[in-house]
């Protein structure tokens, strides 16, 4: 019995480690884009300029891209181990194994999207519509990937999920999820725009946003903060206007993450998107998606 409990603890720890490492790889991937290092390995994948090990004399952006590929490969190995471990430890019908399969699926999709970006030359200073759409797909898939790992981890802890509240307010919940992904969609576009077309001041940026001669990415980047403030701010106003004497802890965490997302987004706008704030804001968005999943949990069941 003690050995079984120890094995369960090890699996839970490994699952949480995969989650943290995934977030690290995603944030490093964002740094690759921000630093314009996406073409550091040329148009070769999965090798870097035809090699898997690069020389120490390579330029900085090549190292940045190579580290991202190396950590992504290590993450892929961790995901395969997660699936195999869950297969040996749990039954085929167990939610841990099913969620681990979802992790594997989204990992494969993530790798294919990354390969497409490199092989099609949609990196560096590329400003095409295709790159913007693929980058958005990259973000949305990574959100699903992180969510699936988080769900797998929670299942491994013996947690379960209740969808009664979700089904009861299915219409409003579905609308909220669609709005979240819509804001994330324009957020990816706004982040790409600020990286490719940085502004020297807030006033200059505002003028470029409304200039008909500006690139379409610049003119669309204002949609992200407007939608975030409109829907996120509106939801918070509605939430705090109600008297809530007994509020659940998961819902409090969700509201906290939403406040942090709006605050970090506003600071990004006012401070012209410094790298640290960009990465912080992105991390909070993933925490926000996980906090929503927490609100669907119910009390753990005995194994």
N, C-alpha and C positions, 0 to 999 in steps of 0.2 A: 504493500500500500504506500509506504514511504517512497519507494522507488518510482511508483506511478505518479505520485504528487510532484516529485522532483523533476520527472520528465515533463510534466505539464508546465511547471514553472520555467523550465529551460525553453520549451516551445514558445510560451508567452513572451519571454524575454527576447528570443530570436525574432519573433514577429514584430515586436516593438522596435527592435534594432533595424529591421528592414524598413519600417515606416520612417524612422529618423534619417536613415541613409538615403531613402528616396527623396525626402525633402531637401537634403544636402545636394544631391545630384541635380535636382530641379533648379535650385538657387544658383548653382554653378553654371547650369545651362543658361540661365538668365544673364549671368555675368559674361558668358561667351557672346551673347547678342549685344549687350550694352557696350562691351569693349571692341565690338566689330571684329571679333576673332573667329567668326563662323567659317571663314574661308582659310583659316590658318593651316588646315591640312590639305587644302586644294580640293578638287572634285573627285576624291577617292574615298570609299567607305567599304568596310569598316577600318581599313588601314589608313594611316596618316601619311600622305604623299608617297604611297606605295610601300610604307614600312609600318611595322607594329611597335617597334622601339625606335625612338628618334634620338638624334645627336644632341648633346648638351649645348651645342653652339646655335641651335635653332632659335629663331626670333620669338619674342614673347607671346605673340598671338598664336603661334603654332603650339607652344606649351600649354596655353590656356585651353585650346580646343582638344589637344591630346589628353589632357587630364580629364576633361569631360567625357571623352570616349572611353578612357580606361575605367573611370568610376561607373559609367553606364554599363560597361561589360561586367564589372564586378557585381553591380546590382542585379543584372540578368541572372548571374550564377546564384545569387542569394534567393531570387524568386523561384528558380528551379528547385533549389533545396527546400524552400518553403512548401512547394507543391508536393514533393516526394515525401517530406516529413509528415505533412498532414495526411497523405495517402496511407502511410504505414501506421499512423497513430489513430486516425479516425476512419469511419466508414465512408463509402462513396456518397452516401446521402447526407452525411453530416454537414452542417452549415459552414464549418471551418474549411473543409475540403472544397466545397462549392465556391466559397469566397476566394480561396487560394487560386482556383482555376480562373476566376474573374481577374485576379491580380496578374496572372500569366497572360491572359488575353490582352489586357490593356497595356502590359509591358511590351508585347509583340507589336501592337499598333503604334506605341510610342517610338519604338526602334525604327519601324518602317517610315514613320513621318520624319524622323531625324535623318534617315538615309535619303529620303526624297528631297529634303531641303538642301542637302549637300550635293547630291548627284545632279540636281536640276539647277545648281548655282544660285539658290535662293538664300544667299547669306551675304555677309559684308554690307555693302552699300546698296544692295538691290532694293528698289522701291516699287516693285511691281505689285499688281493686285493679287496675283497668284501667291506671292510670298505672304502678304497680309492674311489671306484666307487660310493658308497652310499653318501659319503661326497661330492663328486663332484656334484651329483644329488641334494644334499641339497643346495649347493651354487647356482646352476643354477636356481632352483625353487625359491629360495629367491630373486634372481635378477628379476624374472618375477613377484613375489609378490610385491616387492617395486615399480616396474614400473607400475603395475596395480593400486596401491594406488595413485601414483603420477598422473596418467592419470585421475583417478576419481576426484582427487582434482582440477586438471586443468579444467576439464569439469564443475565442480561445480562453478568455477569462471567465467563461461561463455566463456571459451576458446574453440577453435575448432582446428581441425587438417587438414592440407592440405597434401595429399599424392601424389600430382602432381609431386613434385620434386623427391619423392621416386620412383614413377613409371617410371619417365623419366630416372633415373639412377638405375633402379631396379637391374641390374646385379652387379654393383659395390657396391651398398648399401647392398645387400644380402651377398656378399663376405665379406664386412667389419663386418657385424653382426656375421657371422660364425667365422671370425678370433677373434673377441672379446670374444665369448664364448669359443673358443679353448684356448685362453690365460688364461681365467678365469678357465677353466678346469684344466690346468696344474698348475695354481696358487694355487688352492685348494690342489693339490697334493704336491706342493712345501712347502706350509705352514704346512701341516700335517707332512711332512718329517722333517722339521726344528724343529718341536715340539717333535717328537719322537726320532730324531737323531741329537741333537744339536752339533755344532762344537765349539771348544775352540778358533779357530782363522780362519781367512779367508783362509790362506794357507792350513790348515788342512782340511777345508771344500772342497777346490778345489781338493786336493789329493783324498779325499773320493769319490768325484763325478766321478772320472775316474778310481777308483779301482774296478776291476772285482769282488772282494770279498765283496764289499759293498752291502747293501740291495738295491733291485730294486727301492725303493722309493727315496733313496739317489742318485742313478745314473740318475734318471729321473728329479730331481728337477731343474737341470740346464736348462731344456727346457723352463721353464717359463720366466726367465729373457732374454734368447736369443730371443724367439719369441716376447716378449714385445719390446725389443730394435730394433729388425729387422723391425717389422711392425709399431709399434708406433713411433719409431724414424724416420723411413723412411717416414711416413705420415707427420710428423712435418717438416722434411726437404723439402718435396715437397710443403707443405702449405706455409712456410715462403719464399720459393724461388719465389713465385708468388706475383705480385703486386696487392694488394687488397685495393682499395681506399674506397669503401663502403661495409664494412663487417657488417653483421647483428649481433646484440647483442647475440642471442642464439648461433650462431656459435662461437663467441668469448668465451663464457662460456664453450662450448664444448672443445675448444682448451686449455683453461686454466686448465680444469679438466684433460685432457690428459697429459699435462705437469706435473701437480701435481702427477698424478698416476705414471708416469715414474720416477719422482724425488724421491718420497717416496719409490718406489720399489728399486731404486738404493741405497738409504740410508739403506734400510732393508738388502740388500745384503752386503754392506760394514761394517755395524755395527752388523752383525750376528743376525738379526731379533729380536730386543728387543720388548717386549710386546706392549709398547705404539706405536711404529712405525707399528707393525703388524696391530693393530686395526685402526690406522690412514689410512694406505694403503687400508684396506678393506672398510672403510667408503668412501674414495675417489672413489673407484670402483663403489659403488652404486650411488654416485653423478655423475659419468661419464655416467652411463646408463640413469639417469634422464636428464642430459644435452642433450643427443642425442634426447630424446623425445621432448625437447624444440625446437629443430631445425625443427620439423615437425608441429609446431603450426602456425596458421594464425591469422589474426586479429579477436578479439572476435565479435560474432554476438549478435544482440539485442534480448533479451528474450521477 
